[in-house]
Amino acid sequence: MSDEVILCYSEETELAADLVRIARQAAPTAGARVHAALLPGAPPGGAEQLGRAGAHAVHTVAGAAHPDPHVVAEQLRAVVASLNPTLIFLASTKRGREVAGRLAGSLDLPAATGVTGVRIETDGVRVDREALSGNAVATERIVRRPAIVAILPGTSAPNPVPAGAVEARSLAAPEVAPLTERTEVRPKPGGQLEIEKAERIVTIGRGLKKKEDLGLIEALARSLGAEVGCTRPLAAEAGWLTDDHWIGLTGHRVHPKLYVAVGVSGAVQHLVGMRSAQLVVAINTDANAPIFAQADYRIVGDLYAVVPALTKALGAG
Ligand SMILES: Cc1cc2nc3c(=O)[nH]c(=O)nc-3n(C[C@H](O)[C@H](O)[C@H](O)COP(=O)(O)OP(=O)(O)OC[C@H]3O[C@@H](n4cnc5c(N)ncnc54)[C@H](O)[C@@H]3O)c2cc1C
């Protein structure tokens, strides 16, 4: 469709740049236009980054940032009103899903969240979404446009398609009374790990016998320049690591370049969180552990022997 106009927004400019790349691929025709929105509070340099990703135009909304999702949705609604896009791409983060729901409600738009693939076809927009706890992929057809598509971070974004000169548009933020006020921000115990952003992760599961043995895993992680992740039982039940290390359906979804799964069985709820990892190494005593089906390198062995040997081989043992 030649008159496709896709508006991309995420509170994280890097994710917005991924959305722009996905939009350029989904709507490759000459008349299609990919726009991006930068809302108040966006760090400087965003317009250039979005332009490099292939945006034809960047709309910068000037005004005060506010953490209330209602305010964010209304600011984005002002861009939507000035542009009339045929599709709105958001990142399916917590904030993105909140904004998707509010925009869909206030503008009566169809919305799909948790999307892992999007195709624009003559009879509608087809989206792939995780189904059955991430064990299956369902394809759904969005029957009318405009529509909102919230795409999961880590969904592969193609290489940038240069758009040429990027048009800069600016508009003032609408006057919006917040519906919630943030009264306090407390750091969570255990630090400020943002495991979703880690490029390398060593994840430990219930194969570890006691908390004191975590040092083995931390040493391997250090030797790889990696963060330590864990399965749900280690965070939620044993409390050996804080929730910010927890990967999976109810934890964090990660997309590192390297994922080393140590003593992890590979339950589907865990796999949902690490499926986008580029290279997976698994260490497990059970040759039939489901994690091996996801692994590029399979080491059948006792982690208490394999992990120190690996750390030593990496020159840090
Ligand atoms: C609604 C719901 C949501 C959930 N969400 C999540 C989630 O977000 N994330 C998550 O991780 N789980 C989640 N779970 C739990 C999930 O179903 C599994 O129970 C959990 O992932 C198992 O963790 P594990 O692999 O550490 O433990 P186990 O399944 O007990 O596996 C331990 C593995 O270690 C191996 N092992 C044992 N000893 C050694 C050794 N010495 N050396 C090497 N390997 C060894 C064993 O062979 C086994 O494969 C969820 C469950 C439900 C019902």
The ligand as a Tripos MOL2 file, in Angstrom:
@<TRIPOS>MOLECULE
LIG
   53    58     1     0     0
SMALL
NO_CHARGES

@<TRIPOS>ATOM
      1 C1          2.8920  -19.3850   35.7010 C.3       1 LIG1
      2 C2          4.3380  -19.7750   35.7960 C.ar      1 LIG1
      3 C3          5.2910  -18.8220   35.4890 C.ar      1 LIG1
      4 C4          6.6480  -19.1560   35.5670 C.ar      1 LIG1
      5 N1          7.5600  -18.2070   35.2270 N.ar      1 LIG1
      6 C5          8.8650  -18.5590   35.2140 C.ar      1 LIG1
      7 C6          9.8650  -17.6280   34.8030 C.ar      1 LIG1
      8 O1          9.5760  -16.4690   34.4910 O.2       1 LIG1
      9 N2         11.1500  -18.0320   34.7820 N.ar      1 LIG1
     10 C7         11.5340  -19.3020   35.1340 C.ar      1 LIG1
     11 O2         12.7470  -19.5940   35.0800 O.2       1 LIG1
     12 N3         10.6120  -20.1900   35.5450 N.ar      1 LIG1
     13 C8          9.3010  -19.8470   35.6020 C.ar      1 LIG1
     14 N4          8.3970  -20.7490   36.0330 N.ar      1 LIG1
     15 C9          8.8910  -22.0170   36.6140 C.3       1 LIG1
     16 C10         9.2330  -23.0560   35.5640 C.3       1 LIG1
     17 O3          8.0800  -23.8000   35.2440 O.3       1 LIG1
     18 C11        10.3080  -24.0340   36.0950 C.3       1 LIG1
     19 O4          9.8420  -24.6040   37.2850 O.3       1 LIG1
     20 C12        11.6520  -23.3770   36.3540 C.3       1 LIG1
     21 O5         12.0800  -22.6330   35.2310 O.3       1 LIG1
     22 C13        12.6890  -24.4660   36.6310 C.3       1 LIG1
     23 O6         13.8690  -23.8460   37.0290 O.3       1 LIG1
     24 P1         15.2520  -24.6300   36.9340 P.3       1 LIG1
     25 O7         15.5400  -24.9440   35.5220 O.co2     1 LIG1
     26 O8         16.2260  -23.8070   37.6950 O.co2     1 LIG1
     27 O9         15.0140  -25.9140   37.8200 O.3       1 LIG1
     28 P2         14.7580  -27.4460   37.4310 P.3       1 LIG1
     29 O10        13.6440  -27.5710   36.4630 O.co2     1 LIG1
     30 O11        14.6630  -28.1850   38.7080 O.co2     1 LIG1
     31 O12        16.0860  -27.8520   36.6460 O.3       1 LIG1
     32 C14        17.3350  -27.9960   37.2310 C.3       1 LIG1
     33 C15        18.2580  -28.5620   36.1610 C.3       1 LIG1
     34 O13        19.5590  -28.6530   36.6750 O.3       1 LIG1
     35 C16        20.1490  -29.8460   36.2010 C.3       1 LIG1
     36 N5         21.2220  -30.1980   37.1520 N.ar      1 LIG1
     37 C17        21.0970  -30.7060   38.4030 C.ar      1 LIG1
     38 N6         22.3130  -30.8280   38.9690 N.ar      1 LIG1
     39 C18        23.2220  -30.4010   38.0570 C.ar      1 LIG1
     40 C19        24.6370  -30.2910   38.0590 C.ar      1 LIG1
     41 N7         25.3710  -30.6250   39.1210 N.pl3     1 LIG1
     42 N8         25.2410  -29.8150   36.9530 N.ar      1 LIG1
     43 C20        24.5240  -29.4440   35.8450 C.ar      1 LIG1
     44 N9         23.1630  -29.5340   35.8010 N.ar      1 LIG1
     45 C21        22.5190  -30.0060   36.8940 C.ar      1 LIG1
     46 C22        19.0270  -30.8430   36.1630 C.3       1 LIG1
     47 O14        19.3040  -31.9040   35.2440 O.3       1 LIG1
     48 C23        17.8520  -29.9740   35.7010 C.3       1 LIG1
     49 O15        17.7380  -29.9950   34.2840 O.3       1 LIG1
     50 C24         7.0460  -20.4450   35.9740 C.ar      1 LIG1
     51 C25         6.0660  -21.3950   36.2880 C.ar      1 LIG1
     52 C26         4.7420  -21.0660   36.2070 C.ar      1 LIG1
     53 C27         3.7120  -22.0970   36.5370 C.3       1 LIG1
@<TRIPOS>BOND
     1     1     2 1
     2     2     3 ar
     3     2    52 ar
     4     3     4 ar
     5     4     5 ar
     6     4    50 ar
     7     5     6 ar
     8     6     7 ar
     9     6    13 1
    10     7     8 2
    11     7     9 ar
    12     9    10 ar
    13    10    11 2
    14    10    12 ar
    15    12    13 ar
    16    13    14 ar
    17    14    15 1
    18    14    50 ar
    19    15    16 1
    20    16    17 1
    21    16    18 1
    22    18    19 1
    23    18    20 1
    24    20    21 1
    25    20    22 1
    26    22    23 1
    27    23    24 1
    28    24    25 2
    29    24    26 1
    30    24    27 1
    31    27    28 1
    32    28    29 2
    33    28    30 1
    34    28    31 1
    35    31    32 1
    36    32    33 1
    37    33    34 1
    38    33    48 1
    39    34    35 1
    40    35    36 1
    41    35    46 1
    42    36    37 ar
    43    36    45 ar
    44    37    38 ar
    45    38    39 ar
    46    39    40 ar
    47    39    45 ar
    48    40    41 1
    49    40    42 ar
    50    42    43 ar
    51    43    44 ar
    52    44    45 ar
    53    46    47 1
    54    46    48 1
    55    48    49 1
    56    50    51 ar
    57    51    52 ar
    58    52    53 1
@<TRIPOS>SUBSTRUCTURE
     1 LIG1         1 GROUP 0 **** ****
